[in-house]
Amino acid sequence: MIIDKIKEVKNTLEEALLSEDINSNLSKTERVLSIAGGTYITLKGLRNIFSSPLIAAGELYIGFGLLQRGVSGYCNIAEKYNDDLEGPEPVLIVEEPIGK
């Protein structure tokens, strides 16, 4: 019973939150970790909102950013990093023999 419930939750997450689209540039593992970390940091920020509002505001900002990154599957930094790794597009140079 419990295993069936876990599989049901896993399937729901994969269908709803982790579906791939054309703009995704993160793996499922990165997305799950972003969602988990974002949830933790957001809840921590909500808990600290009255005791230390400045720290809580930072935690909420970072937590929501991680949640957005995980749910959307898109990250500007990852895109820039991947572009830098690939380098510039190759250029094909064709030389014609002289005198033709």
C-alpha positions in Angstrom: 0.0 0.0 0.0 2.7 2.5 1.0 4.8 1.6 -2.0 1.8 2.1 -4.3 1.2 5.6 -2.8 4.9 6.5 -3.2 4.7 5.4 -6.9 1.5 7.4 -7.3 3.1 10.6 -5.9 6.2 10.0 -8.0 4.1 9.7 -11.2 2.1 12.8 -10.3 5.3 14.8 -9.8 6.8 13.6 -13.0 3.7 14.5 -15.0 2.9 17.8 -13.4 6.1 19.4 -12.2 8.9 17.7 -14.1 7.5 17.5 -17.6 10.1 18.4 -20.2 9.4 21.2 -22.7 11.4 23.0 -25.3 12.8 25.6 -22.9 14.1 23.2 -20.2 17.8 23.2 -19.7 18.0 21.4 -16.4 18.0 17.7 -15.7 15.3 16.1 -13.5 17.8 15.7 -10.6 18.6 19.4 -10.7 14.9 20.3 -10.8 14.0 18.0 -7.8 16.9 19.4 -5.8 15.9 23.0 -6.6 12.3 22.3 -5.6 13.4 20.6 -2.3 16.0 23.3 -1.5 13.6 26.1 -2.4 10.8 24.7 -0.3 13.1 24.3 2.7 14.6 27.8 2.4 11.1 29.4 1.8 9.6 27.7 4.8 12.7 28.7 6.9 12.1 32.3 5.7 8.5 32.2 6.6 9.3 30.9 10.1 11.8 33.8 10.7 9.7 36.6 9.2 9.0 38.2 12.6 12.2 37.4 14.5 14.6 38.7 11.8 12.8 40.2 8.8 15.9 41.1 6.7 17.3 37.6 6.8 13.8 36.2 6.2 13.4 38.4 3.2 16.6 37.1 1.7 15.6 33.5 2.4 12.2 34.1 0.8 13.9 35.6 -2.3 16.3 32.8 -2.7 13.7 30.1 -1.9 11.2 31.4 -4.4 14.0 31.7 -7.0 14.9 28.0 -6.5 11.3 27.0 -6.6 10.8 28.9 -9.9 14.0 27.3 -11.3 12.9 23.8 -10.3 9.3 24.1 -11.5 10.1 25.8 -14.8 13.2 23.7 -15.6 14.9 26.8 -17.0 18.0 28.6 -15.6 19.7 31.6 -17.2 23.0 30.8 -15.5 23.0 27.1 -16.7 22.2 28.3 -20.2 25.1 30.8 -20.1 27.5 28.2 -18.6 26.5 25.6 -21.2 27.0 28.1 -24.1 30.5 28.9 -22.7 31.4 25.2 -22.6 30.4 24.6 -26.2 32.4 27.6 -27.4 31.8 29.4 -30.6 30.2 27.7 -33.6 32.7 26.1 -35.9 33.5 27.9 -39.2 34.1 25.9 -42.4 36.7 27.4 -44.6 36.9 26.2 -48.2 39.8 27.2 -50.4 39.6 27.1 -54.1 42.7 26.4 -56.1 44.3 29.4 -57.8 44.0 29.7 -61.5 40.6 28.1 -62.0 
